């Protein structure tokens, strides 16, 4: 609080200077906290999106591999039946 910062015997100029410094420092701290919170949220969003994309690619490649194995089995079965 202002009472903790300012001595009892200070001039009006000193008081106003202190009030200005405290206001500026408070605004800087608030801005830093807001920026940090925004950064963390955006990082979380981007990480989540990247994870979802990687998971989708993995699932798709897994499904394609299974389909390829199934097609190979079907082709081998047909060749065996034809002979």
Secondary structure, 3 states (H helix, E strand, C coil): CHHHHCCCCCCHHHHHHHHHHHHHHHHHHHHHHHHHHHHHHHHHHHHHHHHHHHHHHHHHHHHHHHHHHHHHHHHHHHHHHHC
